[in-house]
């Protein structure tokens, strides 16, 4: 009676060819799956970030302007003013009282907070000025208006 092969010896090569114990693990298919998942994750996260933008997921049609010569500063508080007059902070629509509370909190956290106003192109000048004036009344004097670069110099 032969054990595990014609010689009866149990040669390791004969074990593999005869469907016996398989001691090697092939990780190539696992690596391929992880690489595909990584690519899917990177593409998905890029799309999500582009859709969200800085206005918290709301698309604001900014007016165009020329390039600035200064260094881009990180803003501390972004306030988006939509074309219909609604005010958005951190992706949430806020009323005047909530905006005042957020401005007070920002001033309390850091008096040098930069307020970035992202006003839609169709918003009236008076609405933008009232938001900036409200920020000034709450002690925030560093303000900027966000624009799109039109590519001209």
C-alpha positions in Angstrom: 0.0 0.0 0.0 1.4 3.3 -1.1 1.3 6.4 1.2 1.1 9.7 -0.6 2.9 8.8 -3.8 4.2 5.9 -5.8 7.3 5.5 -3.7 5.3 5.5 -0.5 7.7 8.0 0.9 5.5 11.1 1.3 7.7 13.5 -0.8 6.6 17.1 -0.2 6.5 17.8 -3.9 4.2 14.8 -4.4 1.9 16.1 -1.6 1.4 19.4 -3.5 0.7 17.8 -6.8 -1.6 15.2 -5.4 -3.8 17.8 -3.6 -2.4 17.3 -0.2 -1.1 20.0 2.1 -0.6 23.4 0.5 1.9 25.4 2.5 2.3 28.6 0.4 -0.2 31.5 0.5 -0.6 33.5 -2.6 -1.3 37.1 -1.6 -1.4 38.5 -5.1 -5.2 38.4 -5.5 -5.6 39.9 -2.0 -3.2 42.8 -3.0 -5.2 43.3 -6.2 -8.4 43.6 -4.3 -6.9 46.1 -1.8 -5.5 48.3 -4.7 -8.8 48.4 -6.4 -10.6 49.3 -3.2 -8.0 52.1 -2.6 -8.6 53.5 -6.1 -12.3 53.5 -5.5 -11.9 55.2 -2.1 -9.6 57.9 -3.6 -12.0 58.7 -6.5 -15.0 58.7 -4.2 -13.4 61.0 -1.6 -12.3 63.4 -4.3 -15.8 63.7 -5.7 -17.2 64.2 -2.2 -14.7 66.9 -1.3 -15.3 68.7 -4.7 -19.0 68.7 -4.1 -18.8 70.0 -0.6 -16.3 72.8 -1.2 -15.7 75.4 1.5 -19.3 76.4 1.7 -20.4 73.3 3.5 -22.0 71.5 0.5 -23.8 74.5 -1.0 -22.8 75.8 -4.4 -22.2 79.5 -4.4 -21.7 81.3 -7.7 -18.8 83.7 -6.7 -18.1 86.8 -8.7 -14.9 86.8 -10.7 -11.8 88.9 -9.8 -8.2 89.2 -10.7 -5.4 87.3 -8.9 -4.2 88.6 -5.6 -0.6 89.3 -5.0 -0.6 88.4 -1.4 -0.4 85.0 0.3 -3.7 83.1 0.7 -4.7 83.1 4.3 -6.7 80.4 6.0 -10.0 81.8 7.1 -11.4 81.1 10.5 -15.1 81.7 9.8 -16.7 81.3 6.4 -20.1 82.9 5.9 -21.9 82.1 2.6 -24.7 84.4 1.5 -27.0 82.7 -1.1 -28.8 84.4 -3.9 -32.1 84.2 -2.1 -30.6 86.0 0.9 -30.2 83.0 3.2 -27.0 82.9 5.3 -25.0 79.6 5.6 -22.3 78.9 8.2 -20.6 75.5 8.4 -23.1 74.0 5.9 -26.2 75.0 8.0 -28.6 77.8 7.2 -28.7 80.2 10.1 -30.9 83.2 11.0 -29.7 86.6 12.3 -29.7 85.5 15.9 -27.7 82.3 15.3 -25.2 84.3 13.1 -24.8 86.8 16.0 -24.2 84.0 18.4 -21.6 82.4 16.1 -19.8 85.8 15.6 -19.7 86.3 19.4 -18.3 82.8 19.8 -15.7 83.4 17.1 -14.6 86.7 18.7 -14.4 85.0 22.1 -12.2 82.2 20.7 -9.9 84.5 18.8 -10.4 88.3 18.4 -8.2 88.2 15.2 -10.6 85.8 13.5 -10.8 86.3 9.7 -14.4 86.4 8.4 -14.6 85.2 4.8 -17.9 86.3 3.1 -18.8 84.0 0.2 -21.6 85.9 -1.5 -23.4 84.6 -4.6 -23.0 86.8 -7.6 -26.7 87.7 -7.6 -26.7 88.8 -3.9 -27.4 92.5 -3.5 -24.5 94.7 -2.2 -26.6 95.7 0.8 -27.0 92.1 2.0 -23.2 91.6 1.9 -22.6 94.9 3.7 -25.1 94.0 6.4 -23.3 90.7 7.1 -20.0 92.4 7.3 -21.4 95.2 9.5 -22.8 92.5 11.8 -19.4 90.9 12.1 -17.8 94.3 12.8 -20.4 95.0 15.6 -19.4 91.7 17.2 -15.8 92.8 17.3 -14.5 91.0 14.2 -12.6 93.5 12.1 -10.6 91.2 9.8 -12.8 90.5 6.8 -12.5 89.3 3.2 -14.8 88.7 0.3 -14.3 85.4 -1.6 -14.1 85.6 -5.5 -13.2 83.2 -8.3 -10.1 83.8 -10.4 -11.0 84.7 -13.9 -7.5 83.9 -15.2 -6.6 87.4 -16.4 -3.7 89.4 -15.1 
